[in-house]
Amino acid sequence: MRAITAAAVLLFPLAAQAQVLGFGSAPQGSIGYNMSSAIAKVMAEDAKIQSRVQPYSGSSAVLPLVNSGELDLAVCNVLEIEEATKGEGPYKGRKQANLRVLAVIFPLLSSIFVRSDSPIKSLADLKGKRIPAGFSAQVTLDRIIDAVLANGGVERKDIVPVLVPNVIRGADDFVEGKIDGGFFALGAAKVLEVHKSVGGIRYLPLSDDPQAVARMKKHMSYAYVTEVKPGPAFAGVAAPTKLMAYDYLVAVGSHVKDDVAYRIAKSMYEGKPKLIESLGAFRGFNPDAMNRAMPATFHPGSIKYYKEKGIAK
């Protein structure tokens, strides 16, 4: 009996160390899923923290689970973390007060894309065209699309909205010819799939004219316009193209222990080469900007690491 008890005592710390974190993500094929998988791999190899990436229909389903402690971490965009933690927009009346920012990752780049041979050459040409809308599982995306359209002087009343639950469904509808302009973040695996399926796609450029940017920021204050050069990971960009950018980040629950958040931050800061191996979009990841100002509170564990690195804001 004593031997069994002693064995149980020895095994208890091992069981605690073997705890697997729940990593909520967007659907498979989305860039959010690809980001999550890349970060989970670095966490496992460098921080010795195991996690299970669990795809959901979208961030609207994931963030409340991180807030409640049913999941431990997730990736989301800056608008999503702001609305969730402040109880605004789709989260009105249900403030997600237990969400914390662990790290800023890199900006997501996006616009509306069309088929390469489409007569649609600009955002202004989208008037009267079928565009994905609704996004019941990714509710902040409507505002992001509105911001892109506004840059080109197009309003919601000018288009024909086609309701979809998430970007994956929207991409499938584009392939099937149910919509004229698709929406997806540049560099996602699903974008390459769509590109090959329809014989090529082309992202429509945004304008960096101050008035166009001001119209965009009325819908998405954190967005900015940046030029993207062609590259093997950028299906849909055959020439330098100006797209809308907005930051993505890792969100964690306040229940996550400080040392765990510290180790995750450390593994990401030191693991950029490995992150790029998993997802080329991590070339845009700047470890020294992981603590860039966000509209939500950072986790104290990650802040401790950033202070040690001298990058705490």
C-alpha positions in Angstrom: 0.0 0.0 0.0 2.9 2.4 0.9 4.5 1.6 -2.5 1.3 2.5 -4.3 0.9 5.7 -2.4 4.5 6.7 -3.1 4.0 6.0 -6.8 0.9 8.2 -6.8 2.8 11.0 -5.2 5.6 10.7 -7.8 3.2 10.6 -10.7 1.1 13.6 -9.5 3.6 16.2 -10.6 4.1 14.4 -13.9 0.3 14.5 -14.5 0.2 18.2 -13.7 3.0 18.9 -16.2 1.2 16.8 -18.8 -1.9 19.0 -18.7 -3.0 19.8 -22.3 -4.2 23.3 -23.0 -7.2 23.9 -25.1 -6.3 26.1 -28.1 -9.5 27.3 -29.8 -9.2 28.3 -33.4 -11.2 29.2 -36.5 -12.1 26.4 -39.0 -9.5 24.3 -40.7 -8.2 26.0 -43.8 -8.4 29.5 -42.3 -5.3 31.4 -41.5 -6.4 31.5 -37.9 -6.2 27.7 -37.8 -2.8 27.8 -39.5 -1.5 30.4 -37.0 -2.8 28.4 -34.0 -1.2 25.2 -35.3 2.2 26.9 -35.8 2.1 28.5 -32.3 1.0 25.2 -30.7 4.0 23.4 -32.4 6.5 25.9 -31.0 4.9 25.8 -27.6 5.3 22.0 -27.6 8.9 21.9 -28.9 10.4 24.9 -27.1 8.2 25.5 -24.0 7.3 21.9 -23.5 3.6 23.0 -23.2 1.2 20.7 -24.9 -2.0 22.0 -26.4 -4.8 20.7 -28.6 -5.9 22.9 -31.4 -9.7 22.7 -31.5 -11.4 24.3 -34.6 -14.7 26.0 -34.1 -17.0 27.8 -36.6 -15.3 31.2 -35.7 -13.9 33.5 -33.0 -17.5 34.4 -31.9 -17.8 30.9 -30.6 -14.2 30.6 -29.2 -13.6 33.8 -27.2 -16.5 33.2 -24.7 -15.0 29.7 -24.1 -11.6 31.2 -23.3 -13.3 33.8 -21.1 -15.1 31.0 -19.1 -12.0 28.8 -18.8 -13.3 26.0 -21.0 -10.5 26.8 -23.4 -7.2 28.4 -22.5 -6.1 30.4 -25.5 -7.0 31.5 -29.0 -6.0 33.8 -31.8 -8.2 36.7 -32.8 -8.0 40.2 -34.3 -7.7 43.5 -32.6 -11.3 44.4 -33.2 -12.5 41.2 -31.7 -10.6 41.5 -28.5 -11.7 45.1 -28.1 -15.4 44.4 -28.6 -15.3 41.2 -26.4 -13.5 42.8 -23.4 -15.5 46.0 -23.5 -18.9 44.3 -24.1 -19.5 46.1 -27.4 -20.8 45.2 -30.8 -21.9 41.6 -30.9 -20.8 41.2 -27.3 -23.1 44.0 -26.0 -24.4 43.0 -22.6 -22.0 40.1 -22.2 -18.6 41.5 -21.5 -15.8 39.0 -21.6 -13.9 40.4 -18.7 -11.5 37.4 -18.2 -9.8 37.7 -21.6 -6.2 38.9 -21.7 -3.7 39.6 -24.5 -0.6 37.3 -24.4 1.1 38.5 -27.6 0.6 40.5 -30.7 1.4 38.3 -33.7 1.4 40.1 -37.1 -1.0 42.1 -39.2 -3.5 40.2 -41.4 -3.7 41.5 -44.9 -7.0 41.4 -46.8 -9.3 42.9 -49.4 -12.1 41.5 -51.7 -10.8 39.2 -54.3 -12.2 38.3 -57.8 -11.4 35.8 -60.5 -8.3 36.8 -62.5 -10.3 37.2 -65.7 -13.1 39.2 -64.0 -14.0 42.6 -65.5 -14.0 43.9 -61.9 -10.8 46.0 -61.5 -11.5 48.1 -58.4 -13.4 48.2 -55.2 -15.7 50.8 -56.8 -16.6 48.2 -59.4 -18.2 46.0 -56.7 -21.4 48.1 -56.7 -24.3 45.8 -57.5 -22.2 42.7 -57.1 -22.7 39.7 -54.7 -20.5 39.9 -51.7 -20.4 37.6 -48.6 -22.1 39.0 -45.5 -23.7 38.0 -42.2 -20.8 35.8 -40.8 -22.9 34.5 -37.9 -19.8 32.6 -36.6 -17.4 35.5 -37.2 -19.5 38.5 -36.5 -16.7 41.2 -36.6 -16.0 40.3 -40.3 -19.0 42.4 -41.5 -17.3 45.5 -40.1 -14.0 44.5 -41.7 -15.6 44.1 -45.1 -17.5 47.4 -44.7 -14.1 49.0 -44.0 -12.6 47.6 -47.2 -15.6 48.6 -49.3 -15.7 52.1 -47.7 -12.1 52.6 -48.9 -13.3 52.3 -52.4 -16.4 54.5 -51.8 -18.8 51.6 -51.6 -21.4 51.2 -48.9 -23.4 48.2 -47.8 -26.5 49.4 -49.6 -24.5 49.4 -52.9 -23.9 45.6 -52.9 -25.9 42.4 -52.9 -25.1 40.7 -49.6 -25.0 36.9 -49.6 -25.3 35.4 -46.1 -22.5 33.0 -45.0 -21.6 31.7 -41.5 -17.8 32.1 -41.9 -15.0 32.7 -44.4 -14.7 29.0 -45.3 -18.3 28.9 -46.5 -17.8 32.2 -48.3 -14.8 30.8 -50.1 -16.7 27.7 -51.2 -19.6 29.9 -52.4 -17.1 31.9 -54.5 -15.7 28.7 -56.1 -19.3 27.7 -56.9 -20.1 31.0 -58.5 -22.6 32.1 -55.9 -20.8 35.3 -55.1 -18.8 37.7 -57.3 -16.2 38.9 -54.8 -14.7 36.7 -52.1 -13.1 37.7 -48.8 -10.3 35.9 -47.0 -7.0 36.9 -45.4 -4.0 36.7 -47.7 -1.7 33.7 -47.3 -4.3 31.3 -45.9 -4.3 27.7 -47.3 -7.9 28.1 -48.3 -7.0 31.0 -50.6 -4.5 28.9 -52.5 -7.1 26.2 -52.8 -9.6 28.7 -54.3 -6.9 30.2 -56.5 -6.2 26.8 -58.0 -9.9 25.8 -58.2 -11.0 28.8 -60.3 -7.9 29.3 -62.5 -6.6 32.2 -60.5 -7.8 35.1 -58.3 -6.8 38.7 -57.9 -7.1 40.9 -54.8 -8.5 44.3 -55.4 -6.3 47.1 -54.3 -7.1 49.7 -51.6 -6.2 53.4 -51.8 -3.9 55.1 -49.3 -5.4 58.5 -50.2 -6.2 60.2 -46.8 -9.9 60.5 -47.6 -10.1 56.8 -48.6 -8.3 55.8 -45.4 -10.6 58.0 -43.3 -13.6 56.3 -44.7 -12.1 52.9 -43.9 -11.2 53.9 -40.3 -14.8 54.9 -39.6 -15.6 51.2 -39.6 -12.2 49.8 -38.5 -10.2 52.4 -36.5 -7.2 50.0 -36.1 -6.9 49.3 -39.8 -4.2 50.7 -42.1 -3.2 50.3 -45.8 0.1 48.7 -46.7 1.6 47.5 -50.0 2.2 43.8 -50.5 4.7 42.5 -53.0 4.2 39.2 -54.9 5.5 36.1 -53.2 5.0 32.3 -53.4 2.8 32.4 -50.3 0.6 35.2 -51.6 -1.9 33.7 -54.1 -3.9 36.5 -55.6 -1.1 39.1 -55.6 0.6 39.1 -59.0 1.9 42.7 -58.7 2.6 45.1 -55.8 -0.9 45.6 -54.3 -2.1 47.8 -51.4 -4.3 45.9 -49.0 -5.9 46.5 -45.6 -3.9 45.4 -42.6 -5.0 44.9 -39.0 -3.3 43.1 -36.1 -3.8 39.6 -35.0 -3.0 38.4 -31.4 -3.0 35.6 -29.0 -5.7 35.9 -26.4 -5.6 33.8 -23.1 -7.9 33.5 -20.2 -7.0 35.1 -16.9 -7.1 31.6 -15.4 -3.9 30.7 -17.3 -1.0 30.6 -14.8 1.6 33.3 -15.0 4.5 30.9 -15.6 2.6 29.2 -18.5 1.9 32.6 -20.2 5.6 33.5 -19.6 6.8 30.3 -21.3 4.5 30.7 -24.2 5.6 34.3 -24.8 9.3 33.2 -24.5 8.8 30.3 -27.0 7.2 32.6 -29.5 9.8 35.4 -29.1 12.6 33.0 -29.7 10.8 30.7 -32.2 10.2 33.0 -35.2 12.2 30.7 -37.6 10.1 27.7 -36.6 6.9 29.7 -36.9 7.9 30.7 -40.4 8.5 27.0 -41.3 4.9 26.2 -40.3 3.3 29.3 -41.9 5.1 31.7 -44.2 2.9 34.6 -43.0 5.0 34.7 -39.8 7.7 36.5 -41.9 5.6 39.6 -40.8 6.0 38.7 -37.2 8.1 41.1 -35.2 9.0 39.6 -31.8 10.0 43.0 -30.4 6.5 44.3 -31.1 4.7 41.4 -29.2 3.8 43.9 -26.5 2.5 46.6 -28.9 -0.4 48.6 -27.4 -3.8 46.9 -27.6 -7.3 47.8 -26.5 -7.2 45.1 -23.8 -5.1 44.1 -20.8 -2.0 42.0 -21.2 -1.5 38.8 -19.1 0.9 39.5 -16.2 2.9 36.4 -17.1 3.7 37.6 -20.6 4.4 41.1 -19.3 7.0 39.7 -17.0 8.8 38.2 -20.0 8.6 41.4 -22.0 10.0 43.4 -19.1 13.0 41.0 -19.0 13.5 41.5 -22.8 13.2 45.3 -22.4 10.2 45.5 -24.8 7.4 46.1 -22.3 5.1 49.0 -23.0 
